[in-house]
Amino acid sequence: MKQVETTSSRLFSILKRRLPGSLAIVAMISGCSWLPNSSLNYRDAAVTDPIQVPEGGTFIGEQPLYAVPRQEDRLIGRQPDEDKFVPPKAPQLVVLGNEPDDGEDTPAPKGESVRAILARDGNGYPILMMSTRYAWAWEYIGTALKETDLKVTDRDREVGIFYLRVPSRYELDEKEAQLKLSHTTNGIQVAVLNEKGTALVDKTPGLAILERIYEELE
């Protein structure tokens, strides 16, 4: 009997030591709901200056992905009928591949000025931006390349790549490159990749190649 009492006493002592910690954890978890709701604090944020485009860069526009609820009332504090911020639903995710456009069989307009902009990406690499359908951009670029000394050795419309043989005057280390067309929120982006398509080419030869193509797009 004495041995049983000793074991019971030990178990009671262990539970006694661990119980306060367990209760504290439970209290912390349940206490999350006691924290103040700060989801509407964004209304008190200050308006900052617009982004300044670096010298030599080109701003190609923006397109908001999430709508600001009650935009006309923002930055004026919480409204009487608001309890908390309700985030807008995220847009449906789609694969931004070079999928066929609606009306893909419709030929590109003839005799019209192609809306193309020679710009730079966020890292300063040259790109072409085209505000048109992918099918038409593909046709425009293909036609422009025929008027240049950039020889098209192959092409893959499904992935948006022209395989080019590049003359030495463009100062490209490799003799071949890839011209990649990609869908973006601002239109069709055209960039020059290395022979394997794993990275952008250096800025100087990339700009020279795109400038030559851009001359034929104007």
N, C-alpha and C positions, 0 to 999 in steps of 0.2 A: 504493500500500500504506500509506503514511503516513496518507493521508486516512481509510482504512478503520479503521486503528488508533485514530485520534483519535475517530471516531464511536463505536466500540465502548467506548472509555474513558468517553465522556460518558454512554452508556446505563448502564454499570455504576455510574457515580457517582450517577445519578438513582435507580436501584434500591436502591443502598446507603443513600441518605438516607431513602427511603420505607419500606423494609422493616421497621425497628423499630416505626414507628407502626402499620403493618398488623398486625404480630404482637401489639402491645399491645391493639388492638381485639378481635382474636380471643380473646386471653387473658381480656379483661373479659367477653365474651359467654359463653365456656365456664365462667368462674369464678362465674357466678350460682348454680350448684348448690352452691358451697362455702359460701354464706351460711347462717347458722343458721336453722332453721325456727321461726318465732314464731307460727304459726297457733293455738297453744293458750294464748297469753298472756292471752286473754280470761278464763280461769279464775281469774286472780289479780286481776281487777277488783273494785273496791269497790262495795257496794250503796248506791245513793243514795236519798234520800228520795223518796216518791211525789210526783207532780205535784199542786200545790195549785190547786184551781179558784178563779179570781178571784171576788171578791164580786159577786153578781148573776148569775154564770154557772151553768150546769147541766151536770153530768157525765153523759153519755148512754151510758157504757160503752165498752169496747174489745174488739177482736177481733184476736188475733195472726195475722199473715199467714204467719209462718215458725215452725215448731216448734223449740224449743231442744232439741238432742239431749242425752240423759242429764241432764235438768234436775235430778234429785235429787242429782247429784254435782257440779253446777257450783260454781264459786268455791272449790274445795278443792284445786286443783292438778291437774297431769297424772296420769292414771291409768296403771297399769303396761301395759295393753294398748293404749294410744293412741300413735300415731306422729305424727299430724297431724290437723288439723280437717277434717272432711268436711262441706261445707255441705249442708243439706237441699235437695231438689228444689223449685224454685219452683212455686207453684200455677199451674194452667192459666189462661192469660189469657182473659178473656171480655169482651165488650162490655157495659158496664153501661148499656145503654139501657133503654127501657121496653118490653121484649119481653113477649109474653103470658106470664102465669103458668100453672102447672099448675092445672087446674080453674078456668080463667078464667070459665067460664059459671056457676060456682057463685055464687049471690047472697051478698052480705055478710050476716053474722049480724045479726038484728034484735034490738033490745032489750038489746044488750050495750054496755058502756062502751068507747068507742074509746080505745085506748092511744096517746095523743098527749102530747107534751111540748113546751112552749114554751121554747125555749132560744136560745143565741147561737152563732154559728160562731167560728172562731179569730180573726176580725177584729172581733168584737163585733156583727155584724149579726144581727138576729132571724131565727130559723127555727123551723119546726115539724118535729118528728121523730115519725114514726108507725111503730110496730112491728107491721106487718101486711103483707099482700100488696098489690102495686101495684094490682091490680084493685079490691080493697076500699077502699084509700086513695082511689082516684079517685072511687069512689061516695060515700064518706063526705064528702069535700071538696065534691063537687057538691051533695050534699044540704044541707050546712051553708051553702053560699053562697046557696041559695034562701031561707034565713031571715035573710039580712043585707040591707043596702042596697047591697051591691056587685053591680052588674048584670053578668051574664055575656053578653058580646056574641058570643062565639064560643069554640070549644074544639077542641083537637086531642089526642085521647087517645094517639095513637101517639108523640108527642113529649112528652106530659105537660104541656100548657099550657092554662090557662083564661085567656081574654082578658077583662079586666075594665074597666068604666067606674067610676071612683072618685069618689064625692061630695067636695065641697070640704072637708067637715068633717075629712077625714083629713090635710089640709094637705100633699097631694102636689102638686108643681109641675105635673105633667102630669095630664091628665084621665083617662088610661088607663094600665093596667099589665098585666103578665103574672104569673100565679100558676103557678110551675113546680114540678112533682113530679119528683124524681130518685131513682134507686136509689143507696144507699150501703151500706157494710158494716154500719151500725147500723140500717138500715131505710129507710123512704121519707122523704126530706127535702122540705119545702115551703118555698119562698122567693118573695119578691116582686121581680120584675124590672121595669125601666123599660118604656116603651111599645114600644121596639124589641127588648127582650130581650137587650140587650148588657151590662147591669150591674145590680147590686142597687140598689134605690131607697134613699134616705136612711133612716137608722136609725129616726127618729121616726115618719114615716108608715108605714114598713114594719112597725114594731111594732104600730101602731094597727090596721092591716089584719089582721095575723095574730092579734092579741088578739080581734078581733071574730069571726073564723072559729073560734078556739079555744073561745070561749064556746058556740058551737053544737055543738062536738064533745064537750063534757063531758056 
